[in-house]
Amino acid sequence: MSEKISVIVSGAKGKMGREVVAAVNAEDDLKLVAEVDAGDSLADALARTNADVVVDFTMPDSAMSNIEAILRGGAVPIVGTTGFAPADIERVDAICREVNRGALIAPNFAIGAVLMMRFAKEAARFMPDAEIIEMHHGAKLDAPSGTAAKTAEMIAEGRGDVQPAELPAGAVEKIAGSRGGKAAGAIPVHSVRLSGFVASQMVIFGGLGQTLTIRHDSLDRKSFMPGVVLAVRHAEALASNGGKLVYGLENLIF
């Protein structure tokens, strides 16, 4: 890699994309070489700039083709787009192995959110009964959030052999879905979509005579930028990691 890490921002005109452009421009060791949005050719931008990294904050239906173009174009994808299906993740992993180049997909780039997920995993060893409430702005299309799905996976892993309590016999939902959708480990997830929120999540653990709540709030999209910059600075390591997909920013931190 060159002295400065060259970066393309995909989805540059979106709310997150504009923040990424500003964050990259603010760092002395990063160089913004192209801004790409709907109607632009990412492949052409890659060929023209020979960029090291592409940061993608777009939509799930376009992000998959973007990731493949980035990997085959010789750059490292740093992806904040959410809403991927498990089969999508498997497809990205297969392409990484095929081209022998790594990639990062992060459900959340806020350092505080990564810590929240880590703390939830640790708590699950001792308090396996948990529910997740995630709250996002009304324009967010996917539910549950990628952060909630990832948190559920980490809680299920953290439980180990300790199992949560089962619902009592005869338990019913008088309104369908009122107990939440079931994520990994059958953990209930409740999704709120309202104006006023950016991104917030609570993980509530219940135990004998006590509860534990771990909460993270992103009050501004700038909260995600330190994590994006951190990921971009790992581009060289990702490029040479043997073609592995890294899922979750925590894998670069801990």
FENKAGI-V823409 format. One record per residue. N is the residue number from 1. BURIAL is # if it has 24 or more other ideal C-beta (glycine too) atoms within 12 Angstrom, else .. Layout:
[[N	BURIAL] [N	BURIAL]]
This chain:
[[1	#] [2	.] [3	.] [4	.] [5	#] [6	#] [7	#] [8	#] [9	#] [10	#] [11	#] [12	#] [13	.] [14	#] [15	.] [16	#] [17	#] [18	.] [19	#] [20	#] [21	#] [22	.] [23	#] [24	#] [25	.] [26	.] [27	.] [28	.] [29	.] [30	#] [31	#] [32	#] [33	#] [34	#] [35	#] [36	#] [37	#] [38	.] [39	.] [40	#] [41	.] [42	#] [43	#] [44	.] [45	#] [46	#] [47	.] [48	.] [49	#] [50	.] [51	#] [52	#] [53	#] [54	#] [55	#] [56	#] [57	#] [58	#] [59	#] [60	#] [61	.] [62	#] [63	#] [64	#] [65	#] [66	#] [67	#] [68	#] [69	#] [70	#] [71	#] [72	.] [73	#] [74	#] [75	#] [76	#] [77	#] [78	#] [79	#] [80	#] [81	#] [82	#] [83	#] [84	#] [85	.] [86	.] [87	.] [88	#] [89	#] [90	.] [91	.] [92	#] [93	#] [94	.] [95	#] [96	#] [97	.] [98	.] [99	#] [100	.] [101	#] [102	#] [103	#] [104	#] [105	#] [106	#] [107	#] [108	#] [109	#] [110	#] [111	#] [112	#] [113	#] [114	#] [115	#] [116	#] [117	#] [118	#] [119	#] [120	#] [121	#] [122	.] [123	#] [124	#] [125	.] [126	.] [127	#] [128	#] [129	#] [130	#] [131	#] [132	#] [133	#] [134	#] [135	#] [136	#] [137	#] [138	.] [139	.] [140	#] [141	.] [142	#] [143	#] [144	#] [145	#] [146	#] [147	#] [148	#] [149	#] [150	#] [151	#] [152	#] [153	#] [154	#] [155	#] [156	#] [157	#] [158	#] [159	#] [160	.] [161	.] [162	.] [163	.] [164	#] [165	.] [166	.] [167	.] [168	.] [169	.] [170	.] [171	.] [172	.] [173	.] [174	.] [175	.] [176	.] [177	.] [178	.] [179	.] [180	#] [181	#] [182	.] [183	#] [184	#] [185	#] [186	#] [187	#] [188	#] [189	#] [190	#] [191	#] [192	#] [193	.] [194	.] [195	.] [196	.] [197	#] [198	#] [199	#] [200	#] [201	#] [202	#] [203	#] [204	#] [205	#] [206	.] [207	.] [208	.] [209	.] [210	.] [211	.] [212	#] [213	.] [214	#] [215	#] [216	#] [217	.] [218	#] [219	.] [220	.] [221	#] [222	.] [223	#] [224	#] [225	#] [226	#] [227	#] [228	#] [229	#] [230	#] [231	#] [232	#] [233	#] [234	#] [235	#] [236	.] [237	#] [238	#] [239	#] [240	.] [241	.] [242	.] [243	.] [244	#] [245	#] [246	#] [247	#] [248	#] [249	#] [250	#] [251	#] [252	#] [253	#] [254	.]]
